[in-house]
Amino acid sequence: MLKLSDPLLWASVGGLLVIGFLAIFSATFHMQFRSGADPLFFVKRHFISFLVAAVGAGIFVYLDYKHLRKAAPYFYAAVLL
């Protein structure tokens, strides 16, 4: 499935990810540094969220959507919990 994906889409996502990291860094670095806390705390949290999302995307990119349709009620129930 990944062979059929759009490289421009992946490049756009990567660019937005870099912009997000820079925005979080520039918005929180000085505040955290002045308070004596870890200046990269929020950047690290953003990176952990990115890793969780990348693992989820990696799993779902290789699944056929027809199989996902059969499992949709179970996913829905899991989200409600």
C-alpha positions as CSV (number, residue, x, y, z in Angstrom):
1,M,0.0,0.0,0.0
2,L,2.8,2.4,0.8
3,K,4.1,2.1,-2.8
4,L,0.9,3.6,-4.0
5,S,1.1,6.6,-1.7
6,D,1.7,10.2,-2.8
7,P,5.3,11.4,-2.1
8,L,4.1,15.0,-2.1
9,L,1.7,14.2,0.7
10,W,4.4,12.6,2.8
11,A,6.7,15.6,2.2
12,S,3.9,18.0,3.2
13,V,3.3,16.0,6.4
14,G,7.0,16.1,7.1
15,G,7.1,19.8,6.6
16,L,4.2,20.4,8.8
17,L,5.8,18.2,11.5
18,V,9.0,20.3,11.4
19,I,6.9,23.5,11.6
20,G,5.0,22.1,14.6
21,F,8.3,21.2,16.4
22,L,9.7,24.7,15.7
23,A,6.5,26.4,16.8
24,I,6.4,24.5,20.1
25,F,10.1,25.1,20.7
26,S,9.9,28.8,20.1
27,A,6.7,29.2,22.1
28,T,7.9,27.3,25.2
29,F,11.7,27.4,25.4
30,H,12.2,30.7,27.1
31,M,9.3,30.2,29.5
32,Q,10.6,26.8,30.7
33,F,14.2,28.1,30.8
34,R,13.3,31.1,33.0
35,S,11.3,28.9,35.4
36,G,14.2,26.4,35.8
37,A,12.3,23.5,34.2
38,D,13.4,21.4,31.3
39,P,13.4,23.7,28.2
40,L,12.6,20.9,25.9
41,F,9.8,19.3,27.9
42,F,7.0,20.2,25.5
43,V,9.1,19.3,22.5
44,K,9.8,15.9,24.0
45,R,6.1,15.4,24.6
46,H,5.3,16.3,21.0
47,F,7.9,13.8,19.8
48,I,6.4,11.1,21.9
49,S,3.0,11.9,20.5
50,F,4.5,11.8,17.0
51,L,6.0,8.3,17.7
52,V,2.6,7.0,18.8
53,A,0.9,8.4,15.8
54,A,3.7,7.1,13.4
55,V,3.2,3.6,14.9
56,G,-0.5,3.8,14.4
57,A,-0.2,5.1,10.9
58,G,2.4,2.4,10.1
59,I,-0.1,-0.2,11.2
60,F,-3.1,1.2,9.3
61,V,-1.2,2.0,6.1
62,Y,-0.6,-1.7,5.5
63,L,-4.1,-2.8,6.3
64,D,-6.7,-3.1,3.5
65,Y,-9.6,-0.8,4.1
66,K,-12.0,-3.7,3.4
67,H,-10.7,-5.5,6.5
68,L,-11.0,-2.3,8.5
69,R,-14.7,-2.0,7.5
70,K,-15.4,-5.3,9.1
71,A,-13.7,-4.3,12.3
72,A,-15.2,-0.8,12.4
73,P,-17.8,-1.6,15.1
74,Y,-15.0,-3.0,17.4
75,F,-12.9,0.1,16.9
76,Y,-16.0,2.3,17.6
77,A,-16.6,0.4,20.8
78,A,-12.9,0.7,21.9
79,V,-13.0,4.5,21.3
80,L,-16.1,4.8,23.4
81,L,-14.4,3.1,26.3
